[in-house]
Amino acid sequence: MDLDSSLNNNVPTTSSAQPLPEGKVKLVSGDGLVFIVDEDAARVSTTLRGMLDSEGDFTETTSRTIHLREISGRALERCCSYFYYKMQYSTTPSRAIPQFEVAPELALELLMASNYLDM
């Protein structure tokens, strides 16, 4: 799978050689897929927020790159999509929010990833 191709129109990917744009965070899956997301979107996850806000000279804080070795690229892609979904509908009345679709074959893996990311 080509890292420079987009897996989802809302979640761009990039190779690790490209510089990270301002206000972006790089998430790297266990199988090496790289997702560049808005920092505000990444902060939907309590776990990622904690990593980005850590005091000290941690790699995640200084490089804005977070390696998620236990999460596959396909699960991380859906998590990234959910970050934007959550931001988009955070102020919408619950009856007007469309369902966030999850493929049945991805459900367990996504449940474990979302549990780790605390989202």
N, C-alpha and C positions, 0 to 999 in steps of 0.2 A: 504494500500500500504506500503511495506517495505522500510524504509528509506535507508537501506544498499544496496538495489538493484540499478542497474544503469538504468536510464531512457533512456539514449542515450550513445552510445559508446564514444563520445567525451566529455561528461559532467558527471563526476563521482559524486555520492552522498555519504554522510557519515552520521553517527549519530552524534549528538552534543557532545557526550562524548569523541570523539577522538580528540587528539591535532591537531592543525592546522599546516601543514607543512610550511616551510619557502617559501616565495614568493607566497603564496596562499591567497585567500580571500574566506570567507564563506558567501554565500548568502542564506537567509532563506525566503521562500515564505510565503504568508499569511496562507496557509493550512499546514505549518510545514515542507515542503520538504526542505532539505539542499543540496546546491550545492557548491562544492569546485572548484573554477576556478583559473587559473593563474592570478596574479595581473595585468599583462600587458593586459590580455583579459578583465578583469573588467574595465580597464581604457578606453576601447572603449566607454563606457557610460560616458558622461560628468557629470551626476549626481553622479555616483559612484566615479568617479575621485575626485570630489569635497569633497565627504564624507571622502575619504581616505586621502586627503591632508589637511584636516581641521586643523587649529592651535588650540591648547588647548587639554584638556584631555577628548575628546569625546570617547564614547564607540567604535564607528566605527573605529576610528583612532588607538586606543590602542589594541583592540581585533581582528581587521581585520574581524569583523563579522557585516554584514549589514542585518537588518530585513526589508523586503519589504512586509508589511502587506496587501497592496492593490493589490499585484500581485499573481496570482495563481501559483501553481507548474508547471502546463502544459505550461503556458505562460512564466514563468521564464526559463523553460528548453529550449524553442525555443530562448529566448533572449540570453542565455548562448551559445547556438550553433551559433547564429549570431555573438557574440563577436569573436569566433574563425574563422568563415567565413570571417569576415571583416579583421582580422589580416592576414589571408592567402592570400587574394586577394587585399590587399591595394596597391600593386605596380604593379598589373596586368592591362594591357590595357583593357578598358571597353568591347571591343568586345569579349574578351576571358574569361570573368567572367561568370560562370554558374549562372542560376537563383536560388535565395534562396527560396525554396518551403515553402509555408504556406498553411495549410489546411483551406478551406473556413470557417469551423465552429470555427476556432480559430482566424480568421482575425481581428475582431473587438477588441477582448480582447488583442491581440498582438499589435494592433495599439495603444491602450491606454497605455499598458506597455512600449512600445518603446518611446512613447511621454514623459512619466514620466522619463524614464531613459535617455532621450535625446541622442538617438543613431541613 
